Amino acid sequence: MLKQLNEMIFHVSEVEYIVSSDQWRLDSHFVPTYQIVFVSKGKGSIEINGEMHVAGAGKTFFLQKGKKVRITSNSLETMEVYKISYSYSSRYQINGKWQLYKEEGIQFPIEGEVYVGNQSQALRLFEQLYESIREQDELRQYRQTSLFMEFIYMVMKETQEQTHDAERGMERTFDYLKLHYMKMISLELLSHMAGFSPSYYSRLFKRIKGVSPTTYITKLRIDRAKELLVLSHSSFQDIAQSVGYNEESYFSRMFKKETGHSPANYLKLHRKKIAIMRHTFNGDLLALGVTPHVSVRLADWKNFHFKDQLKDSRLIMTYDPHGLDELIRFQPDIIVSDREWGEQNKDLSLIAPTVVISYWELEWRQRFCRLRTLSANRRKRKLGCPDTIKKRCRPEQA
């Protein structure tokens, strides 16, 4: 934008000063040239291509040529408006030579509503521009151009500062949504956090994220629901409530709208069944929000502190001769084992892809990273059964 402005040469063709009476209105018309409308006093509205804006003191509107515009004053207040018509050319350097191009095909980089904070300085510039129209001085055009460019500079300077403030304000709301998406969040709350009006916040949000705040919150909720469906054994009702939906039926409708699948169908397509061959891995997985499909049952199960969290897991006795038969029957997608299994890890790898993690050799953060990666990996492999465990791979009798 700045590069474009630096290469532009401006020409001010007309400056109007309009003092409205009660219920004054500038009827809907197509803007014949580029214009700037500055509201110096009062309040009203300006409609640009069907989009309504509040036109209060300090508001500035950059109108592109060809836009359909209507301005209306508030019946209770006198409205004072400056309107500048201008044109521009752009200069480009091609093969070391400067060439000049008219405005056709080169859109002016500032468009729509702009708020000017330093209203007194802006008003002074517009007053001087209006006075310069009646001057007969030969340098009048230079004076008009310099005043016009000073106003453009002021707008760009404030826009840069507002952009930085806006980015910080919007980031605050993005962080808030990621932490509190499951709560009832109003547009008024978000816009207040960012420091904008609700309407401006919505427009800015969509410009940054590509969707409305409501759609973005829905996406956060459904993304988390997808994780819970795949990584936990929670009921659909519990998952719905944990992501912010009180009714399971409404949650199911929103889930299907977002993913194209019902929660039940999505679960069938994506859930990874993890088998744990060492009981100490249970705590790591549960801490990650993942419930193992198959886990190791200890002899002293009544006193095992994870037994309640593993109530939906299939349990096997690793020291029992039929332990691997049960493991085959439960059809895990991936097996997490330990070096203590030694040569038996080869047998496990023929049942399902097997990852050997040395529990005591890795620091807990490293274990967590490995397990998180495994639980998120959806790739499946089918392996045949050699003669050594052919008996275990026989299909169950009906």
Residue pairs with C-beta under 8 A, 6 or more apart in sequence:
1 109
1 110
1 156
2 156
4 90
4 106
4 109
5 109
5 152
5 156
7 90
7 91
7 92
8 88
8 89
8 90
8 91
9 88
9 89
9 90
9 91
9 100
10 86
10 87
10 88
10 145
10 148
10 149
10 152
11 86
11 87
11 88
11 89
11 141
11 145
12 84
12 85
12 86
12 129
12 141
12 144
12 145
12 148
13 33
13 85
13 86
13 87
14 83
14 84
14 85
14 133
15 82
15 83
15 84
15 85
15 126
15 129
15 130
15 132
15 133
15 144
16 82
16 83
16 84
16 85
16 130
17 80
17 81
17 82
17 130
18 26
18 79
18 80
18 81
18 82
18 83
19 78
19 79
19 80
20 42
20 44
20 73
20 78
20 79
20 80
20 81
21 73
21 78
22 73
22 75
22 78
23 72
23 73
23 75
24 72
24 73
24 79
25 70
25 71
25 72
25 73
26 69
26 70
26 71
26 72
27 70
28 47
28 68
28 69
28 70
29 68
29 69
29 70
30 66
30 67
30 68
30 69
31 63
31 64
31 65
31 66
31 67
31 68
31 69
32 65
32 85
33 65
33 85
33 86
33 87
34 62
34 63
34 64
34 65
34 85
34 86
34 87
34 88
34 103
34 108
35 62
35 63
35 83
35 84
35 85
35 86
36 60
36 61
36 62
36 63
36 82
36 83
36 84
36 86
36 151
37 46
37 55
37 60
37 61
37 63
37 71
37 81
37 82
37 83
38 59
38 60
38 81
38 82
38 83
38 84
38 116
38 122
38 123
38 126
39 55
39 56
39 57
39 58
39 59
39 60
39 79
39 80
39 81
40 57
40 80
40 81
40 82
40 119
40 123
40 126
41 57
41 78
41 79
41 80
42 56
42 57
42 73
42 74
42 77
42 78
42 79
42 80
43 54
43 55
43 56
43 57
43 73
43 74
43 77
43 79
44 55
44 71
44 72
44 73
44 74
44 77
44 79
45 52
45 53
45 54
45 55
45 71
45 72
45 74
46 52
46 53
46 55
46 61
46 69
46 70
46 71
46 72
47 53
47 69
47 70
47 71
47 72
48 61
48 63
48 67
48 68
48 69
48 112
49 67
49 68
50 68
53 59
53 61
53 113
55 61
55 71
55 79
55 81
57 119
58 115
58 116
58 117
58 119
58 122
59 113
59 114
59 115
59 116
60 113
60 114
60 115
60 116
60 122
60 155
61 112
61 113
61 114
62 108
62 110
62 111
62 112
62 114
63 69
63 111
64 107
64 108
64 111
65 103
71 81
73 79
82 126
82 129
82 130
84 126
84 129
84 148
86 148
87 103
88 103
88 108
89 100
89 101
89 102
89 103
90 100
90 101
90 103
90 106
91 98
91 99
91 100
91 101
92 98
92 99
92 101
93 99
110 152
110 155
110 156
110 159
114 155
114 159
115 158
115 162
116 122
116 154
116 155
116 158
117 158
118 154
118 158
121 154
122 151
122 154
125 147
125 150
125 151
125 154
126 151
128 147
129 144
129 147
129 148
129 151
132 140
132 143
132 144
132 147
133 144
135 143
137 143
165 195
166 194
166 196
166 204
169 193
169 194
169 195
169 196
170 194
170 204
170 205
170 208
172 193
172 194
173 190
173 193
173 194
173 201
173 205
176 185
176 190
176 193
177 185
177 190
177 213
177 216
177 217
177 220
178 220
181 217
181 220
181 221
181 224
181 243
181 244
182 221
182 224
182 242
182 243
182 244
183 244
184 244
185 217
187 198
187 201
187 202
187 213
188 198
190 201
190 205
190 213
191 197
191 198
191 200
191 201
191 202
194 201
194 204
196 204
201 213
202 212
202 213
205 212
205 213
205 216
206 212
209 216
211 219
217 244
218 254
218 258
219 258
221 243
221 244
221 245
221 254
222 243
222 254
222 255
222 258
222 259
224 242
224 243
225 239
225 240
225 243
225 251
225 255
225 263
226 259
226 266
226 270
227 289
228 234
228 239
228 242
228 243
228 289
229 239
229 263
229 266
229 267
229 270
229 271
230 267
230 270
230 271
230 272
231 288
231 289
231 290
231 291
231 375
232 239
232 289
232 290
232 291
233 291
233 312
233 313
234 242
236 248
236 251
236 252
236 263
236 264
237 248
239 251
239 263
240 246
240 247
240 248
240 250
240 251
240 252
243 251
245 251
245 254
251 263
252 262
252 263
255 261
255 262
255 263
255 266
256 262
259 266
261 269
270 378
272 333
272 334
272 375
272 377
272 378
273 293
273 294
273 330
273 331
273 332
273 333
273 334
274 285
274 290
274 292
274 293
274 294
274 332
274 333
274 334
274 335
274 336
274 374
274 375
275 292
275 293
275 294
275 295
275 327
275 330
275 332
275 334
275 335
275 336
275 352
276 282
276 285
276 292
276 294
276 295
276 296
276 336
277 296
277 318
277 335
277 336
277 337
277 338
277 341
277 348
278 296
278 336
278 337
278 338
278 340
278 359
279 295
279 296
279 298
279 304
280 359
281 292
281 336
281 338
281 357
281 359
281 367
281 371
282 292
282 295
282 296
282 306
282 309
282 310
283 306
284 364
284 367
284 368
284 371
285 291
285 292
285 371
285 375
286 306
286 309
287 368
288 368
288 371
288 372
288 375
290 371
290 375
291 309
291 310
291 312
291 313
292 310
292 313
293 313
293 314
293 330
293 332
293 333
294 313
294 314
294 315
294 316
294 327
294 330
294 332
295 310
295 313
295 314
295 315
295 316
296 315
296 316
296 317
296 318
297 315
297 316
297 317
298 304
301 307
314 326
314 330
316 323
316 326
316 327
316 330
317 323
324 347
324 348
324 351
324 389
324 392
325 392
327 335
327 348
327 351
328 351
328 392
328 393
329 396
331 352
332 351
332 352
333 352
333 353
333 380
334 352
334 353
334 354
334 355
334 374
334 377
335 348
335 349
335 351
335 352
335 353
335 354
335 355
336 354
336 355
336 357
336 371
336 374
337 345
337 348
337 354
337 355
337 356
337 357
338 356
338 357
338 358
338 359
339 345
339 356
339 358
341 348
341 356
345 354
345 356
347 388
347 389
348 354
349 383
350 383
350 384
350 385
350 386
350 389
351 383
351 389
351 392
352 381
352 383
353 381
353 383
355 370
355 374
357 367
357 370
357 371
359 367
362 370
385 392
385 393
